[in-house]
Amino acid sequence: MPNLLDIEIMLKIQGLSLASSREAIKSALEQARFSAEDIDKIVDLIQKHNTPTPEKLQGLYKIQRSDCSLNPQEISSLLGIEVRITELEGKIGQKNYHPNAHHFVTILLTLILALGGLLAAMYHYKAGPFHPTSPHTFFE
C-alpha cells in the first residue's frame, strides 16, 4: 500500500486533493487499479488525516483567539511536519517592550502639544472659554 504522500501526488495529478469527497477519491483509486481492500484502507487513512485532532484545534484557537505563543509540538501538529525549535531560537525572535525615560518624555510632549493645539484652535475660533459670551473671558 502506498504512503499518504504518494496518494496525494496521484490525486493531484487527477485534479483532486485529500479534502475531496470520498466518492471522488474512490473512483480515482479505482482508475489507478487499486484493490477494493486497499481503496478502503487508503480512504480511511485520508479521513483520519483530514479529521482535526484536539491538539490542532487547540493550536488554531491559540493562533486566532489569544496572545499565547505556540510550543514546537503544536506547530508540528498544525503544519503536519516535524519542527524543532529550541528555547533560545524562540527567544531570539521575540521583541520585548521596555518603557524607559525616552518614551515617557515623548508621551508627555505629545500631550502638551495636543493640549496647546486645542487651546490655540479654541482661541482662534473664539470657542469655549474664549467665546465673547463666556463668563470666563481671557485677554480682554
KETI-883222 format. One record per residue: x, y, z of N, C-alpha, C in turn; chain; residue in one letter; residue number from 0. Coordinates in nm, 2 decimals. Layout:
SITE      n_u      n_v      n_w     ca_u     ca_v     ca_w      c_u      c_v      c_w   c   r     k
SITE        X        Y        Z        X        Y        Z        X        Y        Z   A   A   NUM
...
! end
This chain:
SITE      n_u      n_v      n_w     ca_u     ca_v     ca_w      c_u      c_v      c_w   c   r     k
SITE     0.08    -0.12     0.00     0.00     0.00     0.00     0.09     0.12     0.00   A   M     0
SITE     0.06     0.22    -0.09     0.14     0.34    -0.09     0.12     0.43     0.03   A   P     1
SITE     0.22     0.52     0.05     0.20     0.61     0.17     0.12     0.73     0.13   A   N     2
SITE     0.09     0.81     0.23     0.00     0.92     0.21     0.05     1.03     0.11   A   L     3
SITE     0.18     1.05     0.11     0.24     1.14     0.01     0.22     1.10    -0.13   A   L     4
SITE     0.25     0.97    -0.16     0.23     0.91    -0.29     0.08     0.92    -0.33   A   D     5
SITE    -0.01     0.90    -0.24    -0.15     0.91    -0.27    -0.19     1.05    -0.30   A   I     6
SITE    -0.14     1.15    -0.23    -0.16     1.29    -0.25    -0.11     1.33    -0.39   A   E     7
SITE     0.00     1.29    -0.43     0.06     1.32    -0.56    -0.03     1.26    -0.67   A   I     8
SITE    -0.07     1.14    -0.65    -0.16     1.08    -0.75    -0.29     1.15    -0.76   A   M     9
SITE    -0.35     1.19    -0.65    -0.47     1.26    -0.66    -0.46     1.40    -0.72   A   L    10
SITE    -0.34     1.47    -0.69    -0.32     1.60    -0.76    -0.31     1.59    -0.91   A   K    11
SITE    -0.25     1.48    -0.95    -0.23     1.46    -1.10    -0.37     1.44    -1.16   A   I    12
SITE    -0.46     1.38    -1.09    -0.60     1.37    -1.14    -0.69     1.49    -1.10   A   Q    13
SITE    -0.63     1.59    -1.05    -0.71     1.71    -1.02    -0.79     1.71    -0.89   A   G    14
SITE    -0.75     1.62    -0.80    -0.82     1.61    -0.67    -0.72     1.65    -0.56   A   L    15
SITE    -0.78     1.65    -0.44    -0.69     1.68    -0.32    -0.74     1.58    -0.21   A   S    16
SITE    -0.67     1.58    -0.10    -0.71     1.49     0.01    -0.84     1.54     0.07   A   L    17
SITE    -0.88     1.66     0.05    -1.01     1.71     0.10    -1.13     1.68     0.01   A   A    18
SITE    -1.10     1.61    -0.10    -1.21     1.58    -0.20    -1.31     1.48    -0.13   A   S    19
SITE    -1.42     1.46    -0.20    -1.52     1.37    -0.14    -1.47     1.23    -0.15   A   S    20
SITE    -1.53     1.14    -0.07    -1.49     1.00    -0.06    -1.51     0.93    -0.20   A   R    21
SITE    -1.63     0.97    -0.26    -1.66     0.90    -0.39    -1.56     0.94    -0.49   A   E    22
SITE    -1.52     1.06    -0.50    -1.42     1.11    -0.60    -1.29     1.04    -0.58   A   A    23
SITE    -1.25     1.03    -0.45    -1.12     0.96    -0.42    -1.13     0.81    -0.46   A   I    24
SITE    -1.24     0.75    -0.42    -1.26     0.61    -0.46    -1.25     0.58    -0.61   A   K    25
SITE    -1.32     0.67    -0.68    -1.32     0.65    -0.83    -1.18     0.67    -0.88   A   S    26
SITE    -1.10     0.77    -0.83    -0.97     0.79    -0.88    -0.88     0.67    -0.85   A   A    27
SITE    -0.90     0.61    -0.73    -0.82     0.49    -0.69    -0.86     0.37    -0.77   A   L    28
SITE    -0.99     0.36    -0.81    -1.03     0.25    -0.89    -0.97     0.27    -1.03   A   E    29
SITE    -0.96     0.39    -1.08    -0.90     0.41    -1.21    -0.75     0.38    -1.21   A   Q    30
SITE    -0.69     0.39    -1.09    -0.55     0.36    -1.08    -0.53     0.21    -1.05   A   A    31
SITE    -0.64     0.14    -1.05    -0.64    -0.01    -1.04    -0.59    -0.06    -0.90   A   R    32
SITE    -0.63     0.01    -0.80    -0.61    -0.05    -0.67    -0.71    -0.15    -0.63   A   F    33
SITE    -0.68    -0.24    -0.54    -0.77    -0.34    -0.50    -0.88    -0.28    -0.41   A   S    34
SITE    -0.99    -0.34    -0.39    -1.10    -0.28    -0.31    -1.06    -0.27    -0.17   A   A    35
SITE    -0.98    -0.37    -0.12    -0.93    -0.36     0.02    -0.83    -0.24     0.04   A   E    36
SITE    -0.74    -0.22    -0.06    -0.65    -0.11    -0.05    -0.73     0.02    -0.06   A   D    37
SITE    -0.83     0.03    -0.14    -0.91     0.15    -0.15    -0.97     0.19    -0.02   A   I    38
SITE    -1.03     0.09     0.05    -1.09     0.12     0.18    -0.99     0.16     0.28   A   D    39
SITE    -0.87     0.10     0.28    -0.76     0.14     0.37    -0.72     0.28     0.35   A   K    40
SITE    -0.70     0.31     0.22    -0.65     0.45     0.18    -0.75     0.55     0.21   A   I    41
SITE    -0.88     0.53     0.19    -0.98     0.62     0.22    -0.99     0.65     0.37   A   V    42
SITE    -0.98     0.54     0.45    -0.98     0.55     0.59    -0.86     0.63     0.64   A   D    43
SITE    -0.74     0.61     0.58    -0.62     0.68     0.61    -0.64     0.83     0.58   A   L    44
SITE    -0.70     0.86     0.47    -0.72     1.00     0.43    -0.82     1.07     0.53   A   I    45
SITE    -0.92     1.00     0.56    -1.02     1.05     0.65    -0.96     1.08     0.79   A   Q    46
SITE    -0.87     0.99     0.84    -0.80     1.01     0.97    -0.71     1.13     0.96   A   K    47
SITE    -0.65     1.15     0.84    -0.56     1.26     0.82    -0.63     1.39     0.82   A   H    48
SITE    -0.75     1.40     0.76    -0.83     1.52     0.75    -0.91     1.55     0.87   A   N    49
SITE    -0.93     1.46     0.97    -1.00     1.49     1.09    -0.92     1.57     1.18   A   T    50
SITE    -0.97     1.68     1.23    -0.89     1.76     1.32    -0.88     1.70     1.46   A   P    51
SITE    -0.76     1.70     1.51    -0.74     1.64     1.64    -0.75     1.75     1.75   A   T    52
SITE    -0.77     1.72     1.87    -0.78     1.82     1.98    -0.66     1.91     1.98   A   P    53
SITE    -0.54     1.86     1.95    -0.42     1.94     1.95    -0.42     2.04     1.84   A   E    54
SITE    -0.47     2.00     1.72    -0.48     2.10     1.62    -0.58     2.21     1.65   A   K    55
SITE    -0.70     2.17     1.71    -0.80     2.26     1.74    -0.75     2.36     1.84   A   L    56
SITE    -0.68     2.31     1.94    -0.62     2.40     2.05    -0.52     2.49     1.99   A   Q    57
SITE    -0.44     2.44     1.90    -0.34     2.53     1.84    -0.40     2.64     1.75   A   G    58
SITE    -0.51     2.60     1.68    -0.58     2.70     1.60    -0.64     2.81     1.69   A   L    59
SITE    -0.70     2.76     1.80    -0.76     2.86     1.90    -0.65     2.95     1.95   A   Y    60
SITE    -0.53     2.90     1.98    -0.43     2.99     2.03    -0.39     3.09     1.92   A   K    61
SITE    -0.38     3.05     1.80    -0.34     3.14     1.69    -0.45     3.25     1.67   A   I    62
SITE    -0.57     3.22     1.67    -0.68     3.32     1.63    -0.73     3.39     1.75   A   Q    63
SITE    -0.73     3.34     1.87    -0.81     3.40     1.98    -0.73     3.44     2.10   A   R    64
SITE    -0.60     3.43     2.10    -0.52     3.47     2.21    -0.38     3.52     2.17   A   S    65
SITE    -0.31     3.57     2.27    -0.18     3.62     2.25    -0.07     3.52     2.30   A   D    66
SITE    -0.11     3.40     2.33    -0.02     3.29     2.37     0.07     3.25     2.26   A   C    67
SITE     0.19     3.21     2.29     0.28     3.15     2.19     0.26     3.00     2.18   A   S    68
SITE     0.29     2.95     2.06     0.27     2.81     2.04     0.40     2.74     2.07   A   L    69
SITE     0.39     2.62     2.13     0.51     2.54     2.15     0.55     2.45     2.03   A   N    70
SITE     0.67     2.40     2.02     0.70     2.33     1.90     0.61     2.21     1.86   A   P    71
SITE     0.55     2.14     1.96     0.46     2.03     1.93     0.34     2.08     1.86   A   Q    72
SITE     0.28     2.19     1.91     0.16     2.25     1.84     0.19     2.30     1.70   A   E    73
SITE     0.31     2.36     1.68     0.35     2.40     1.55     0.36     2.28     1.45   A   I    74
SITE     0.42     2.17     1.50     0.43     2.05     1.42     0.30     1.99     1.39   A   S    75
SITE     0.20     1.99     1.48     0.07     1.93     1.45    -0.01     2.02     1.36   A   S    76
SITE     0.01     2.15     1.36    -0.06     2.24     1.27    -0.01     2.23     1.13   A   L    77
SITE     0.13     2.22     1.12     0.19     2.22     0.99     0.19     2.08     0.93   A   L    78
SITE     0.18     1.98     1.01     0.19     1.85     0.96     0.33     1.80     0.93   A   G    79
SITE     0.43     1.87     0.98     0.57     1.84     0.96     0.64     1.85     1.09   A   I    80
SITE     0.76     1.79     1.10     0.83     1.79     1.23     0.91     1.92     1.23   A   E    81
SITE     0.89     2.00     1.34     0.96     2.13     1.36     1.04     2.12     1.49   A   V    82
SITE     1.16     2.15     1.49     1.24     2.15     1.61     1.29     2.29     1.64   A   R    83
SITE     1.24     2.35     1.74     1.27     2.49     1.79     1.32     2.48     1.93   A   I    84
SITE     1.44     2.53     1.95     1.49     2.54     2.09     1.44     2.66     2.15   A   T    85
SITE     1.45     2.67     2.28     1.40     2.79     2.36     1.48     2.91     2.32   A   E    86
SITE     1.61     2.89     2.29     1.70     3.00     2.25     1.65     3.06     2.12   A   L    87
SITE     1.62     2.98     2.02     1.57     3.03     1.89     1.44     3.10     1.91   A   E    88
SITE     1.35     3.05     1.99     1.23     3.11     2.02     1.24     3.25     2.08   A   G    89
SITE     1.34     3.27     2.17     1.35     3.39     2.24     1.42     3.50     2.16   A   K    90
SITE     1.50     3.45     2.06     1.57     3.55     1.97     1.46     3.63     1.89   A   I    91
SITE     1.36     3.56     1.85     1.26     3.63     1.76     1.16     3.71     1.84   A   G    92
SITE     1.16     3.71     1.97     1.07     3.79     2.05     1.12     3.93     2.06   A   Q    93
SITE     1.02     4.02     2.06     1.05     4.16     2.08     0.99     4.20     2.21   A   K    94
SITE     1.07     4.24     2.30     1.02     4.28     2.43     1.01     4.44     2.44   A   N    95
SITE     0.90     4.48     2.50     0.88     4.63     2.51     0.92     4.67     2.65   A   Y    96
SITE     1.02     4.75     2.67     1.06     4.80     2.80     1.05     4.95     2.79   A   H    97
SITE     0.95     5.01     2.85     0.94     5.16     2.85     1.05     5.22     2.93   A   P    98
SITE     1.11     5.33     2.88     1.21     5.40     2.95     1.18     5.55     2.95   A   N    99
SITE     1.28     5.63     3.00     1.26     5.78     3.01     1.23     5.84     2.88   A   A   100
SITE     1.29     5.79     2.77     1.26     5.85     2.64     1.11     5.83     2.60   A   H   101
SITE     1.05     5.72     2.63     0.91     5.70     2.59     0.83     5.79     2.68   A   H   102
SITE     0.86     5.81     2.80     0.78     5.90     2.89     0.79     6.04     2.85   A   F   103
SITE     0.91     6.09     2.81     0.92     6.23     2.76     0.84     6.25     2.63   A   V   104
SITE     0.85     6.15     2.54     0.78     6.16     2.41     0.63     6.17     2.44   A   T   105
SITE     0.57     6.09     2.52     0.43     6.09     2.55     0.39     6.22     2.62   A   I   106
SITE     0.47     6.27     2.71     0.45     6.40     2.78     0.44     6.51     2.68   A   L   107
SITE     0.54     6.52     2.59     0.55     6.63     2.49     0.43     6.62     2.39   A   L   108
SITE     0.39     6.50     2.36     0.28     6.48     2.27     0.15     6.53     2.33   A   T   109
SITE     0.13     6.50     2.46     0.01     6.56     2.53     0.02     6.71     2.54   A   L   110
SITE     0.13     6.77     2.57     0.14     6.91     2.58     0.11     6.98     2.44   A   I   111
SITE     0.17     6.92     2.34     0.14     6.98     2.20    -0.01     6.96     2.16   A   L   112
SITE    -0.07     6.85     2.20    -0.21     6.83     2.17    -0.30     6.93     2.24   A   A   113
SITE    -0.27     6.95     2.37    -0.34     7.05     2.45    -0.32     7.19     2.40   A   L   114
SITE    -0.20     7.22     2.37    -0.17     7.36     2.31    -0.24     7.38     2.18   A   G   115
SITE    -0.24     7.28     2.09    -0.31     7.29     1.97    -0.46     7.31     1.99   A   G   116
SITE    -0.52     7.24     2.08    -0.66     7.25     2.11    -0.69     7.39     2.16   A   L   117
SITE    -0.61     7.44     2.25    -0.63     7.57     2.31    -0.61     7.68     2.20   A   L   118
SITE    -0.52     7.66     2.11    -0.49     7.76     2.00    -0.61     7.76     1.91   A   A   119
SITE    -0.67     7.65     1.87    -0.78     7.64     1.78    -0.90     7.70     1.85   A   A   120
SITE    -0.92     7.68     1.98    -1.04     7.74     2.05    -1.02     7.89     2.06   A   M   121
SITE    -0.90     7.94     2.08    -0.88     8.09     2.08    -0.90     8.15     1.94   A   Y   122
SITE    -0.85     8.08     1.84    -0.87     8.13     1.70    -1.02     8.14     1.66   A   H   123
SITE    -1.09     8.04     1.69    -1.23     8.03     1.66    -1.33     8.09     1.76   A   Y   124
SITE    -1.27     8.15     1.86    -1.35     8.21     1.97    -1.45     8.11     2.03   A   K   125
SITE    -1.40     7.99     2.07    -1.49     7.88     2.12    -1.46     7.86     2.27   A   A   126
SITE    -1.55     7.79     2.34    -1.53     7.75     2.47    -1.51     7.87     2.56   A   G   127
SITE    -1.40     7.87     2.65    -1.38     7.98     2.74    -1.34     8.11     2.67   A   P   128
SITE    -1.30     8.11     2.54    -1.27     8.23     2.46    -1.38     8.29     2.39   A   F   129
SITE    -1.50     8.23     2.40    -1.62     8.29     2.34    -1.66     8.42     2.41   A   H   130
SITE    -1.70     8.52     2.33    -1.73     8.65     2.39    -1.84     8.65     2.50   A   P   131
SITE    -1.93     8.56     2.50    -2.04     8.55     2.60    -2.00     8.46     2.72   A   T   132
SITE    -1.88     8.41     2.71    -1.84     8.32     2.82    -1.81     8.40     2.95   A   S   133
SITE    -1.85     8.35     3.07    -1.82     8.43     3.19    -1.67     8.43     3.22   A   P   134
SITE    -1.60     8.34     3.17    -1.45     8.33     3.19    -1.38     8.38     3.06   A   H   135
SITE    -1.37     8.51     3.05    -1.31     8.57     2.94    -1.16     8.59     2.96   A   T   136
SITE    -1.08     8.57     2.86    -0.94     8.58     2.87    -0.90     8.69     2.77   A   F   137
SITE    -0.80     8.76     2.80    -0.74     8.86     2.72    -0.84     8.97     2.68   A   F   138
SITE    -0.90     9.03     2.77    -1.00     9.14     2.74    -0.94     9.26     2.70   A   E   139
! end
